[in-house]
Amino acid sequence: MASKIIPNVKGTRDFYPDDWAYQKWLSGKFLEVGRLFGFEEYEGSLLEHQDLYLGKSSEEIVNQQTFTLKDRDDRDLVLRPELTPSLARMVASREGQLAFPIRWQSYGQFFRYERPQRGRGRAFFQWNVDLLGADSPVADAEILSLACATFKTLDLTPDHVTLRLNDRQAAESLLRETLGIRDDLIPAVFGLIDRVDKMDPEKFKAALAEAGLGGTQASELQDILQSKSPIVSDWLTEIMAHLSKAGVESYIQLDPRIVRGFDYYTRTVFEAWAKTSLRRALFGGGRYDNLTLQVGGKRQIPGVGFAVGDMALTELLKEVEKMPDAHPTEARVLVTVFAEDLLDTSSHVAATLRRAGIPTELYLTPKHKLDRQFKHADKKAIRYVVVLGPDEAAADKASLKDLRTGDQVTLAVGELVDRISQN
């Protein structure tokens, strides 16, 4: 009896060559935009101590969405659900050796134990972009401009996506000074505002009352959020001026409902939202000025950044028909084997082409007829086929066929490299 195939873990994905080709394309696009803005690549650990996230990341992520395990010394570890705390730890560890401001970017895998659905899984790839060491609206505008440049690189217009922007510090002042909400209630209120798009008005109002708001306070807050009237601050005004000069203001929408659920955000917060029928957040980010201190650093290093998961953005690219025609990196040449006694000759030619940097596949079953070997090349979209029959081998020559054009020539083996390289 055949063994039963064990399925992949719920919420995870296998990447066959065509799937991985798309991932390479997407990561390449992300990292290319980052390089244009002067960002260097780095990477953090997949495995972290749970203490790194306690009191720094969102309570929901820490308590409900982390994959946890214990090491042999009974210490609590997690598979990283995000990268910002790791980044803060890395920067704090070498803060005296780094030249600030630093611009770092990374593309890697992350894990969250949440309900798998369209555009969301338990294992996903994420592009992280962070600028640390600059406490200025100019730095925030630079990060936002980079996000908008990414939209353009992916051929996404303001009709497809919008970047919703807010000043969390100004929002906190509004809650405290205008609505009279106590300081100790503000974190819970922010948590509810962060989920307001997922709640009907009555449920939202009831949740505000449960959080400790009075009826008038809850009604006034609902009016502010439903009107979508932007919160005005000098900080946001300066950011918008820089974005206008960068020519990306058409992507930006000031929105009081954007506060972000992470505890470490201190001022600028933003989220990219699909404007198509997908109608969901694609990614988010903001300013975090205290995180390096929270992870044990000796001084405050202000930071701003964002993280883009691959799954939601891919759903948008599919919906607006902007998916690339990405293919695996395949061999350019198939060297056939005419007969078993010519295997060594074919192997030598394949080695010659590889030394010249030409991706080459050697056919591995000498008993198969040439037509079957040609069909193999065609199926794998290999452009060139090299044939070495007894006559060609005796004359140190080879036949080269271009399956794309149908042209076929007989060349000295030494000329194969030049002929293939020309195309």
N, C-alpha and C positions, 0 to 999 in steps of 0.2 A: 504494500500500500504506500502510495506517495505521501510524503510529509506535507502537512498543511502549511501554506505560506503565512508567516507571521506578518501582520500588517504594520505599517509605520505607526508611530505614536500619534494619538489624536491631536490635531492642531499643528502637526509638523508636515513638512513637504520633502519629497525626493526630487532631485533636480537631474533629469535626463539631459543629454548633451544640448538639445534644442532649448530646454528651459534654462540651463546654465549659461548658454550663449546670451540669452536676454539679460540675465543677472549681470554678466560681465559688461554688456552694453550699458545698462543702467548705472552701474557703479562707475563706469568710465565717464559717462556724462556728468555725474555728480562731481567726481574728483577733478575733472577738467575745469568746471566752473570754479571750484575752490582754488585751483592753481592760478586762474586768471586774477583772483583777488588776493593772491599771495599766501594762501594757506598751505601749511606743511602737513604731511600725513603722519599719523601715529596710531598706536593700538594699545588697548588696555587688556586686563585679564578677564577671561570669561567667568572666572570663579572669584567671588569676593566674600569678605566677612559680612554677616548680616548687619553688624553694628554700623557699617558704613552708610546704610540707608535709613537707620532709625532716626526720626526727627528731622530728616533732610529731604527725603523723597515724599511722595504722597502717602497718606496713611492707607489708602486702598491698595496701592501697589505693594507696600511692605507687608500688610497683614493678609491680603487675599490673593495677590497675583504673583508672588515670588515662588520659584521652585527652590525649595530648601533641602538641605542635607546636613549631616553632621560628619566631621572628620573623625579620625581615630582617637583624638583627644577630646571628643565630645563638644567641639566648638561648632557654632551655627554658621553655616555657609549658604550662599545663594548663587544660582546662575544669574548673571547680571540682567536686570530688567531694563536698565538704561545705563548711559555712560557718564553723565555729568558728575555724579559723586566720585567715580573713578578718576575722572579728569582732575577734579579738585584735589584728590589725594595725591595724584602724580605731581601736580604743580606745587602743592604745599611741601612735598618731600624734597623738591629741588628749587625752591623759590629763590634762594640766593645765587643760583647758577644760571638762571634763565634770563634772557634779554626780553624785557617787556616793552610794548604789548606783544603777546604771542598770538599767532593765528594757526590753529590746529584743526585738522579734519580727519575723520576716520570712517571707514565703511566696514561693518562687521555684523555678527549675529547676536541676537538678544532673545530673552525668554520671559514670557509672562503667562501665568496660569489663569486664563480668562476664556470665556465662551467663544469658540471658533465661529466665525461668520464671514460673510463677504468682506474682503479687505482686511481681515484680522485673523491672526493665528497665534499659536502659543510659542512658535519659534519663527523669527522673522529677521530680515536684514534691515539695517538702519544706517543712514548717513548722518554723522554728527559734525557740526561746524561750530566752533567756539572761538571768541576773541577775548582774551583776558589781559588786564592791566590798563584799561582805558575807561575812565568814568566820565563818559561824555555822550551826548545825544548823537554826535558824529559817528561813534562806534556802533550805536544801535542802528543808525541809518545805513551804515556799511553792511551790516548783517542782513537787514531787510532788503537792500539793493541786491545782495547776493542771492537771496531767496527769489526775488523777481527775475533775476538773470537766469536762474534755473528754470523757471516757467518758460522763458523765451527759448532756452536751449532745447526744451522738450516740446516746443511748438504749441504751448498752452497760452491762450490769450486771456484777457480780462473777462471775456465771455464764458470761459471755462472755469476760472478759478479766481478767488479774491483773497486778499490777506487782511484779516480782521485784526485791528490794532487797538491797544488801550494802554493807559498808564495806571498800573496797579496802586502806586502810591497815592495818586490823585483820587482813585476810586475809594481807597481806604479813608481818605480825608472826607470825601462826600458822605460815606456811611457814618462817620463819627460826628462831623460838624453840621451837616445838613439834616441828616435823618436821626441824629442823636443815639446811634447804636453804640453800645458799650464796647470797649476794646476787646474784652474777653470773648465777645460773641462774633467778632469779625471773621476769624478763621472759619468758623462753621458756616457763616453767611457766604463767604467766598466759595466754599465747597458746594453750596447749593446753586449759586450763580453759575458756577462752572458746568452744572448739569441742567440748567434751565431749558436748553433746547430739547432735552429729552423728557421733560415733564409737562403735563398739562397745567394751566394756570391755577386751578383749584388745589391740585396736589402740591404745587410749588408754594402756594400761600400757606397751606397747612404745615408744610415742612418748615417755613420761616417761623410760624408760631411755635412750633415744637422746639426750634432753636433758641427761642427766647424773645422774639420780636413782638412788639405790640401791634395791634390791628392797623393803626395809622401808619406805622413804620413799614409794615409789610406792603400795604397798598401803595404808598409813595415809591417804594423800591420797585414794585411791579410796574408802575407807570413809567419810571425812568428806563427800565429794561425794555419794555414794550415799545417805547417811542424810538429807541435806538439812537437818541440824541447823544452825540459824542461828549465824553468828558473832556473838558478843555484844561490844558496845562501848558506852561511855558516849555516844558520838556517835549511834549508832543508837537507843539508848534514848530520847534526847531528841527525835530526829526522830519516833519512833513516838508519843511523848506528844503532840506537836503535831498529828500526823495524826489521832490519836484525837479530839482536841478539834475538829478540822475535820470529823469524821464520815465520813472516807473510808478508815478502816483496813481495812474489809472488802475493799478492792481490793488490799491489800498482803500480800506474802509474803516473809519474810526467806529468802534463798537463798544458800548459800556458793558456788554455781556461777557466780554473776554477778560477773564481773570486768571485762568490756568489753575490746575489743581495741585501743583507741586508747591510744597511749603517754602522752597528756597528762593522763589522769585521775589524780587524787591521793587521793580519799577516797570519797565517796558514789558508787555506781554503781547503775544500775537499768535494767531492760528490761521493756517491756510484752509479754506473751505471750497469744496467743489460746488459749482453753480449749476451743474447738470442735474439730471434726475438722481444721481448718486447722493447729492446733498448731505455730505458728511465732512467732518474734519479730516484733512489729509496729513497735517503735521502741525507742530507748534513749537514755541520757544519764548525766550525772554531774557531779561536781565537778572542776574543773581550776584549780589555784591558781598555776601557774607559766607559763602560756602567754603572757601579755603580755611577760614577761621573755624568753622564748624567741624572740619575734619582734622583739626590739629595744627594748622598752619600758624606761623608766628605773626603774620600781618594780613591785613585785609587786601585781597586782590580782586577788584571788580571784574565781572565777566558778563558776557552776553552771547547767546548762541541759540541754535535750534537743532532738531533732529527729525529726519524724514524716514519713515518706514517704507519699505518697498511695496507692501501689499495694497494699501489703500490707493497709493498713487498709480499703481499698475491697473487697478480697476477703472480709474479715471481715463488713463491712456487708452484702454480698451473701448470705453464708452464713446470717446470722441474720435476713435479710429486713428490714433497716433502711435500705435504700437509699431516698433521697427521690424524690418525683415531681417532678424538676427539669425545667424547660422553658426553652428559650432566651427571652431578653427579646425578645418579638415586638411588632409594631405593634398598637395597640389599635383602630385605625380603618383601613379601606380606603376611599379615595375613588375611586369608579368614574368612568369616562369614557363618557358616554352616546353621544357621537359625536365625530368628529374636530374639528368646529367648536366643540365645547364643552370642548376640552382645556384652554384657557387658564382657563376658569371653574373647572374642577375643580382645576387647579394652584393657583389663588388660594385656594380653600377649604383645600386641603392645607397651604399655607403658613400660613394663619390658625391652623389647629389646632396646627401645630408651634411657632409663636410662643408659644402658650399652654402649651407643655410636654407636649402629647399626642403620643405616638409614632404616626406616621401614614405609611401607605404609599399612594403614588399609583399607580394602575394604569397601565402603560406601553404598552399596545397598544390604542389606541382602536378598532380594527377588530373586536375581539372583542365578542361579544354579552354582555348583562348576566348571563345565567345562568352563562356561563363565568367571569365576574369574581366572581360570588357563590361558585362552587365553589372558586375560588382562595382566597378569604377563609376559607372553611370548612376547607380543607385546611391552612392555616397557623394555624388556631385564632385568627383575628382576630375579635374580638367584634362590632364595629360596622361597618356598611357605609353609606356616604353615596352617594346617587344624585342627580344633578343633570340632569334632563331639560330640554327646551326651556321648558316651562311654569314649572318651578321656577326656572330661571335668569332668566327674564324677570321673575319676582316677587321675585328675590333671596332665594329659599328653597331648601331642600334636604330630601330625604326621608332619615330616619335609621332604619335597621333594626338591632335587637338580635338577632343570630343565636343568642344563648343562650336568650332568652325568646320570640322570634318577634314581639315588639312592633315596630310601625312607626309613626312620627309624621312630620309635615311641619312644619318649623320655619323661622323666619328664620335666615339663615346666622349672624348674630350670636349666636343662642341655642344653636348647636351645642356650643360650648365648655362652657357651663354644664350642659347636659343630660348630656354625656359625663362631665364632671368629677364630677357627683353620684354616679356609679356607679363 
